[in-house]
Structures are given as structure tokens and as C-alpha cells.
Amino acid sequence: MDALFFAAHPDDAELCCGGTIASLVKSGKKTGIIDLTKGELGTRGSVNLRKKESDSASRVLGIHCRENLGLKDGNIENTPANRLKIIKTIRKYQPEIIFLPHYYDRHPDHFNTHYLVKDAAFYSGLEKIKTPGLKAYRAKRNIYYMQSYSFEPNIIFDISDTFKKKIEAVKCYSSQFYSGNKNIKGKETFISSKKFFEFIEARAKFYGFMIGTEYGEAYFAEEKIKINPETLFSI
């Protein structure tokens, strides 16, 4: 893979990075999503329905792979066993770039995913951690994406051409987000309201405005990013 997106729950990657994912796929980059849990604690829907929705969203985005590691929703722990699952996944797909949640967020699963994946991404490069059939490998860069809480980004990805594709992928999760389908059972939540879609668009427009485009998705990288004469005039 060129890029591998790690997410705590099915729909997190689409919601936070859907435009970026669609844009990477469109540009010919091999792109995948790794969901850590099945979202079994979700207020609405079910595990089986969430799986069908995830499959639909994957087809919309055109990604090259998607796996679910089956960790416990609401109990993502940074344990040796869980780190090994992430390490095996990284070594299997050998992504150049890993996308993971930012550590500043309201949902414990989100910031716990950050620390779990970040640690595993480092340990994946250690040869003395053995994974039969899979060699040690470390991605070139980790990039953190924005979820509930805002932070000051140092990367904003232009998704003007793929924002509609992002929304199409998010709408695949009709059990979680507003769809107008009254047959979906479960109490109303903030993310299932129509206002939440307005929030998604407003945030994308805000970050798009900051880089002079229509829509954008915000990210943060701890490492400095190299710029040379060839790339300076393309940013």
C-alpha cells in the first residue's frame, strides 16, 4: 500500500478522511483501511449491518483493501497482543504513509487507537520482534487526522474534487448518519441528525478556505516535511 488508514470504528475513516482517500485512489495510489473494531457498541444498527455498510463505502471509495482486526469496541487497549496485530498488518501491507487518529479527541477509542497504532508503527521496524513470514518494516511517515475535537493542523488536503465522493461513502452508513430512512431503529444521536451533515460540510469548507480551495481535510504531522524547488511551486 501507498497509504494505510487506521480507524477505531467502521465509518471513522470515511468521515474524517473520505475525501483524501478518494483523491489518493483517483491519483493511482494503493490505499487501504484497517478498522480496529466492529463498532458493536454503536447506539444504532448492528454489527452485521455495519459490515454491509462498510463494504458499500469501500466500493464507493474504490480502496484496494480493508480489514477488521476485531478488537473490542469501547476497550481498545495498548497491549502486546494488540500491538502485534497492528505490527503484522503494517508488515503485511508495507504502507509508505500511515494515517491514524490524533491523540486529542473526546472518544477514548479514538485516542487509544492513536497510541496503539503509533507504538506499533515504531515497533514494526524492529527486527527482533518476530512475525513469521513477515519482515520488519517501518512506514516513512505517520499523519494524524481530525475527529471530534479540532486542533491546529499543519497539513490540509484539498478534497474539492472528491468531497461529493466522501459524502456518498459516509451516507453508506445509513444506520449511523442521517439518511431520512425512518425504518432504521435506534434513538436519535448527534451524528444521526441532519445537522451533523451540515457540520461535516462546514468543517470541510472552513479548512478549504484556509488553503484557497472549496473543501479541505485537516491533518497533523510531527515530523518536518521536506520541500525542494520542484515541489515548492506545486503546494
LOKEBA-892014 format. One record per residue (C-alpha): x, y, z; residue in one letter. Coordinates in pm, whole numbers, padded with zeros to 5 digits, always signed. Layout:
XYZa
...
This chain:
+00000+00000+00000m
+00096+00361-00053d
-00132+00473+00230a
-00299+00279+00510l
-00569+00440+00724f
-00623+00301+01076f
-00958+00370+01241a
-01120+00272+01570a
-01461+00206+01413h
-01607+00137+01069p
-01709+00481+00930d
-01433+00677+01110d
-01201+00675+00808a
-01476+00780+00567e
-01598+01052+00800l
-01259+01205+00871c
-01054+01120+00562c
-01303+01017+00293g
-01208+01295+00054g
-00837+01227+00097t
-00885+00853+00045i
-01091+00908-00269a
-00832+01152-00401s
-00543+00912-00338l
-00730+00632-00515v
-00812+00864-00803k
-00443+00951-00840s
-00349+00582-00863g
-00220+00533-00509k
-00285+00195-00348k
-00492+00280-00043t
-00645+00071+00234g
-00840+00095+00559i
-00788-00106+00877i
-01080-00090+01123d
-00984-00195+01474l
-01334-00282+01599t
-01668-00382+01451k
-01848-00090+01618g
-02058-00324+01828e
-02132-00061+02093l
-02292+00176+01845g
-02628+00312+01960t
-02790+00239+01626r
-02767-00052+01383g
-02589-00384+01436s
-02253-00546+01365v
-02388-00726+01057n
-02544-00409+00919l
-02228-00211+00990r
-02028-00468+00793k
-02260-00433+00492k
-02236-00055+00516e
-01856-00076+00538s
-01842-00294+00227d
-02060-00046+00038s
-01847+00250+00145a
-01530+00065+00040s
-01674+00014-00309r
-01767+00380-00333v
-01414+00491-00241l
-01253+00225-00461g
-00995+00126-00198i
-00762-00166-00256h
-00801-00343+00078c
-00996-00331+00402r
-00960-00543+00715e
-01120-00551+01057n
-00895-00661+01344l
-01185-00746+01577g
-01065-00558+01885l
-01330-00483+02149k
-01530-00169+02086d
-01504+00055+02390g
-01198-00130+02515n
-00910-00063+02276i
-00603-00135+02484e
-00236-00080+02409n
-00133-00435+02496t
+00146-00651+02350p
-00116-00875+02182a
-00295-00580+02020n
+00032-00417+01915r
+00133-00743+01748l
-00190-00741+01545k
-00109-00392+01419i
+00255-00482+01356i
+00154-00782+01144k
-00083-00563+00944t
+00183-00298+00881i
+00437-00559+00778r
+00184-00727+00553k
+00087-00414+00359y
+00409-00211+00400q
+00246+00132+00360p
+00462+00433+00284e
+00232+00651+00494i
+00017+00558+00792i
-00286+00770+00882f
-00416+00742+01238l
-00639+00943+01473p
-00497+01246+01650h
-00441+01199+02023y
-00663+01498+02108y
-01020+01370+02098d
-01324+01315+02319r
-01377+00945+02241h
-01148+00710+02440p
-01137+00462+02148d
-01002+00734+01922h
-00712+00850+02136f
-00640+00493+02247n
-00618+00397+01879t
-00365+00676+01832h
-00128+00547+02097y
-00174+00182+02000l
-00106+00239+01630v
+00175+00489+01687k
+00358+00248+01917d
+00304-00047+01684a
+00421+00157+01384a
+00753+00211+01558f
+00793-00145+01686y
+00710-00277+01340s
+01059-00167+01235g
+01238-00374+01500l
+01379-00696+01357e
+01387-00875+01692k
+01007-00864+01709i
+00932-01176+01509k
+00630-01227+01286t
+00679-01548+01084p
+00668-01481+00711g
+00666-01105+00759l
+00980-00893+00768k
+01040-00588+00985a
+00910-00272+00820y
+00853+00089+00923r
+00646+00343+00730a
+00811+00666+00618k
+00563+00889+00797r
+00267+00894+01037n
-00006+01151+00978i
-00281+01224+01233y
-00637+01302+01125y
-00903+01514+01293m
-01212+01365+01458q
-01440+01528+01718s
-01203+01790+01855y
-01029+02048+01641s
-00654+02109+01654f
-00417+02338+01467e
-00328+02141+01152p
-00004+02171+00960n
-00137+01978+00660i
-00465+02047+00480i
-00554+01815+00194f
-00753+01966-00092d
-01065+01749-00137i
-01261+01985-00361s
-01280+01725-00639d
-01372+01437-00406t
-01595+01592-00140f
-01908+01451-00305k
-01748+01106-00313k
-01670+01141+00060k
-02034+01223+00137i
-02151+00933-00078e
-01928+00698+00123a
-02043+00841+00457v
-02407+00802+00354k
-02348+00429+00309c
-02364+00414+00689y
-02735+00487+00699s
-02768+00325+01042s
-02524+00578+01188q
-02581+00900+00997f
-02881+01092+00873y
-03042+00932+00570s
-03409+01014+00606g
-03480+00640+00639n
-03736+00609+00918k
-03702+00229+00922n
-03360+00249+01091i
-03416+00157+01455k
-03245+00327+01747g
-03265+00656+01933k
-03162+00978+01767e
-02799+01075+01820t
-02598+01382+01728f
-02435+01206+01433i
-02769+01073+01308s
-02916+01422+01285s
-02933+01629+00969k
-02731+01899+01143k
-02432+01669+01161f
-02405+01660+00782f
-02416+02039+00787e
-02126+02029+01034f
-01925+01797+00806i
-01966+02035+00514e
-01896+02345+00725a
-01571+02197+00859r
-01458+02093+00510a
-01539+02441+00376k
-01352+02606+00664f
-01032+02412+00603y
-01072+02450+00229g
-01095+02827+00276f
-00767+02822+00470m
-00582+02687+00162i
-00781+02874-00101g
-00993+02579-00218t
-01356+02479-00182e
-01310+02186+00061y
-01028+02051+00276g
-00945+01785+00535e
-00711+01872+00824a
-00410+01669+00942y
-00106+01697+01164f
+00243+01553+01119a
+00502+01564+01395e
+00797+01539+01157e
+00905+01826+00934k
+00808+01791+00569i
+01079+01844+00309k
+01020+02095+00032i
+01250+02145-00268n
+01236+02377-00572p
+01032+02122-00767e
+00766+02084-00501t
+00764+02444-00369l
+00555+02577-00656f
+00309+02287-00651s
+00184+02345-00295i
